[in-house]
Amino acid sequence: MIVISHDRHLVEATADRLLVVGDGTVKEFDGDLDDYRRLVIEGGTSAKAEKRDDDGEAGRVSALDRRRAAAALREQLAPLRKKIKDAEARIDKLQKEIAKLDGELADPDLFTRDSAKGTRLMKARSDAEKALAETEETWLELSAEHEEAERAALDG
C-alpha cells in the first residue's frame, strides 16, 4: 500500500520505505526522516544518508537496521498508542452523548412537562461533561508520554 503524507508521526509509525519525489523522478531514500530533513536543510543532493556517531565520525547505518529499530520502537509504544486510541474513542462517545443530551434539553417544554426527566438529563449531561474533561486530560498526558518516549528513543 502506498500512502502519501506530510505528517511526520504518521510516516514514522507506518512506513518501512521512504520515497522522494522530485525533478520528475521517484527514488527510494536510504535514510530516515531526520536524514532527509538534514539533506534538505543542507541543500544536499545525495539520497544516501549518513549518520554520525558520538565521536563525529561518519558511520553507515543501513536502512534495514533503521527500519528494524523503528519497528521495535513501534512495538514498544503499541500499548501506549492503544491507550491513546481508547481515550480518543471515549472522547468521541462522550461528545456524541453530550450532543444527544443537549438536543433533548433544547426542548422548551421539557421542564414544564416532566421536570424530573429534565433534572435527570441535566445531571447526565453534567456527569458526561465531567467524564469528558477527565478523559481529555488523560489523553493529553498519554500523548505527552508517547511523544517523550519517541523523542528519548530517537535521541538515545
N, C-alpha and C positions, 0 to 999 in steps of 0.2 A: 504494500500500500504506500502511496506517495502522499505526503502531507506537506503543504506549503504554509509556512508560518514565520512571523517575525517575533513570536512570543518565546523568549529565551527559555523560560521554565518548561514550556510545553515541549520544545525541541530537545532539551536536555533529558527530560523524563521519558521520551518516547523514541527518539531517533537512534539508530545504530550506524547510520551513514549520513554524512553531510554532503550535499551537492551545492556547488556555487554556480550561479547562472550569471553570465556577463560576457560582453563582447561577442554576442551571438553564439556562445558555446555553453555547454554544461559539463562541469568537471567535478569528479569526486575530490573532496577536500580531505587531505591526510592530516587531520588535527582536530582539536576541539573548538568550542565557541570562543574561548579565551585566545587561542592561537589565531583564529580568524579575526577577532577584534584587533589584536596587535598588528596583524598583517595589514588590515585596512588603515589603522591609525598611522603606521609607519610608511604607508604608501608602497608596500612591497608588492611584488608581482608573482612571487613563487607560491605555489599551492602546497609546498612542503613545509609543514610546521615543525619548529624545533622547540624543545623545552630546555630550560636552563636548570641545572642542579644547584645546590646550595653554594658551591664554590664558584658559580658563574660560568662554568664550562658548558659548552653546548653538548647536550646528550639527546639521543634519539629515543623516543618512547613510541612504540608502534601504535598505530591507530587501533589495532586489535586489543592491545593492552589497555588503552584508554576506554574503549567500549566495554571491556570486561569490568574495569573499575567503575564505570558509570552504571553498569547493570548491577554490580554489587551494592552500590550506593542506593539505587532504586529499591532493591530488595530489602536493604536495611531500613529504609524510610517507609516501606509499604504499610506497616501498622499505623504509623503516624498519619500517612495520607488517608488511610481508611477512616480514622477518627475524624479527620477534617471533612471528608465526604459525608460521613454520618451527620456531623454538625450542620453541614450545608443542607442536607435533606430535611433535617429537623427544622431549620430556619424556614425553608420553603413551606413545609407543612404548617408551621405556626403562622406564617404570613397569610396563607390561604384561610386558615381558621379565623384569624382576626378580621379578614375581609368579609368572610361569611357572617360573622357576628355583627360587624358594622352594618351590613345590609339589613339584617333583622332589626337592629337597634334604630335604623333610619325610619322605621315605620312610625309616623307621628301619633298614631292611636295606640301604640303598644302599651304604654303605661296606664292609659285610661281603661283599656280592655282587660289587661292582665298584668297588674303591677308586679306580682310575684315572678312571672316569666321575665319581665323586663329587668328585675333585680338579678335573677339568675344569669341572664345574658350579660349584664354589666359585670358581674363577678367573674364569669367565664372569660370575658374579654380582658379584664384586669389580670387574671391568672395567666392567660396566654401571652399578654404583653410582657409580664414579668419573666416568663419562661423564655420568650424570645430574646430579651435583653441578656439573660444569663447564657443562653446558647450562643449568642453573638460574641459575648466576652470569651467564652470557651474557644470559639472558632478563631478569634484573634490570637489568643495565647498559643493554640496549636499551630497556627500559621507562622507565628514568630519563631516557635521552637523548630519548625520544619526548615525555615529559612536559615536559622542559626546552624542547624545540623548540616545543611548543604554547604554553607559558607565554610564551616570548620573542615568538612571533608575535602573541599576544593583547595583550601589553604594548606592543609596538613598533609 
